[in-house]
């Protein structure tokens, strides 16, 4: 509920601080006193577009602060927590500063906030029903919400929304996968062609490296034979001079001086090792030379195979040794394509299951809405007809929802109204005047009092166009509404004002050629005086006072 309003330097207000109780609070004042300035201040605090002219003359800024008690408002507390605005159940402050240069600043619990954020939070705390405003009540979304809250099937509403969201997400996933499968199918034919070409190549693991080595060896066989023969001759096949023969002679010479030099033993050992290694190398090279043959046919075959592999590698822009990896990658793409088609079948099956679940829940919701709608429209119609609209009738119309799997269900919901017997039922926004809309809003809120999502309702000039006994009925209805929530009501009728639990008086005065507006909460005696003034004007007699006391409800 709204616990405090602090206004400073706004229009004719220098400074006003109000502590607001619960119940129905009526706001009165003489014509021109500025009764609606509280409503305007609340509107401005909650993000209404502000003109610099609203700042009091001679001041550089205007300030408005609204304090709310949020203990019983879980939606507001959750919103504050999710948006990092210091959720405190004992106090929530919305503050607006308006500067004369056109700038303005808003704060939530002392933290700078956008106008959009302020409006979102304000919607959790209060609803303003002004005579000339476009109310949320005129929107089909709000009308649907009123019916759903009245019916008490919010869990079913949530289930339908959840199923619709799942269906939408799944439909998007299927659409994306369908496109991927389609693209893959267009590509698969090319993949099969590439794989058939690679299969025809029959390239074996390690074959390219083997071919390269064999090609180098065969292509250079003559040069290889020439150099290896020369080495073999130098190692041992040259009769005139070779390394083996020289090592044998060196060994003989070392034996001849062994008795003279002790180091000869080591030298002999080293030379013998050299001789052994030389003989081993000579044998190995000789055997290798015996295996080497000049095979031009084999070289031609290998070079043809190399050319074949190289051309395919060049075509696919990879290195020849990477062709086996390419083949495996292409095969994986084909496998993935097949897997996507299987996944698509699974998702389609899941979607069909979701659709059935959605339709089942949505049809159940439609049935519940239809039953509640007949009860709600009759209850609202009864109250409307008691508020000086004897021919008023509200009808809740269901029209099929054209969008498939809509999150709000299978139907669109419209509140239709007529206020005269010769009228056809039409949408609320097209028929109801400002005063009629206020009374219709009052009727709706009274019928749905137990389902109010907000704790404060504000009615501006709810009694326009009525008087006498009807005005008294409106006052009683407002008082009754104030039992379940806080109600602020600007009125000019004593029959309405007398029904309030509390009474605020707005007064305008002039001091030293400056205009000031004051607002204060009336005592019981002051209430009587104000009701008497509203009854008779400036001349208040004892009879008028007695009449005023009789009108006031004191229980």
C-alpha positions, 0 to 999 in steps of 0.5 A: 500500500501507499504509506507516504507522499512527499511533494515539494515545489510542485505547481502551487504546492510549496511542501506537503508530507502526507502519511496515508492510512489503509482503507478508503481515503476521500479527497475533497476541496473547493472548486479550483483548489486543486483536488487532483494535484495528488493524482498528478503528483502520483502520475508524475512520480510513476513516469508521466511526461513532465513539463518544466512549467510544473515546477513552482515559480521561483524554484529550480526543481520539483520533487515527489516521493512515494513510499510503499509498504511491500510486505504483502506484494510478492510480485513487487519484491521479486521484481525489485530483487531481479532488477537489483533495486534493494528489495525491502518489504518494509519500505519501497521509495519511488522518487522523481525530480523535475528540473526547470530546464526540462531534465528529470531524474527517477530513483527506486530506493535511492538507485537511479532508474529509467522511466520504464522501470518506474512504470513497471514497478508502479504497476505492481503497487497501484492502478490509477483510474482517471477520467481521461486516461487510457486505462489498462482496463481497455486493453484485451490483455488486461481484460483477459487477466481480470477474467483469469484471476477471477476464475482462479485458474492461474496455474492452468494459465501458466501451464498453457504459457509454458507449453506454448513456449516449449512448442515455439522453441521446438518449432524454431529448432525444427525449422533450423534443423529442417534447413540444415537437413535440406542444405545437407541433402543438396550437398550430399550428392556432391559428397557421394561423388567426392567419396566415390572419387576417393574410393576409386583412388584406393589410397592406402595409409602410408602409401604416399610416403612409400611411393615418394621414397621409391620414386626418388630411389628409382629416379636416381638409380644410375647416380646411386650405382655410380657413387656406391661402386666408387665407395666399394672400390675404395673400401676393398675392391681396388687391387692397387689401393683400398682402405682395407688393404691399407689398414692391414698394412698399418696393423703389420707396422704396429706389430713391428713396433709393439716391443718398442712402444707401449702405446702400440697396444691401444693403437692396434685395438683402434685400427682393428676396430676400423678394419672390422667396421670397414669390412662390414661397410664394404659387405653391406654396400656390396650386398645393396649394390647387388639388389639395385636394378635399373627398372624403368617400367617400375619407375614409370608405374610409380610416377604415374601413381604419384601423378594420379594422387597428386592431381586428386590432392590438388583438386581438393586443395589438400596435401597428398598425405592428407587425402585419407583424412579428407575422406574420413571427414567427408564420411563423417559429414554424411553420417552427421546428415543421416543423424540430423534426419533421425533427430528431426524425426525425434523432434517432430514426434516430441512436438506432436506430443507437446501440441496434444498437451497444449490443446488439452490444457488450452481447452480446459482453460477455455472451459474454465474461462467460459464458466467464469465469464458468465458469472463475472459478467453478471456480477459486474452488470448488477453493480453497473446497473446500480450505479445510475446505468440501469440499462448497462450490460457487460458481456465477455466475448470470446473470439477464436485466436488465429495464431497457433499455440498462442501463449494465452490460449485458444481465444481472444477475450474482449469486454463488451459494454452497452449503457443504453437500451438501444445500443449494441454491445461494443468494445469498452474503449468505444462506448464508455465515457470517462465517468462511465469508465470509472464506474465500470472500473469500480464495479470490476474492482469490487467484484474481483476485490479478492484477486487484486494484484495491486494494493492501492486503487486510485479513482479520479472523479469516479462520481461524475454525472451522478448525484443523490442516492446513486452517489451514496451507493458509489460511496458505499461501494468505494468504502466496501472496496477499501476493506480489501485494499487501499482506495484513494478517491477524488470526489465533489459529492458529499454522499461519496465523501461521507463514506470514506474511512479517512478524509483529505482536504485540499485547500488553496490560499494566497499569502503575500501574493503567492498561491499555496496549496495545502493538504491535510488529513481531517479529524472527525470534527473537521470531516463534519465541517467539510461535508457540511460545506459540500452540502451547502457552501459557505453558509453552514447552519446547525441543520446542515451540520446535523445532516452532515453528522447523520451522513458520516459513517463512524463505524 
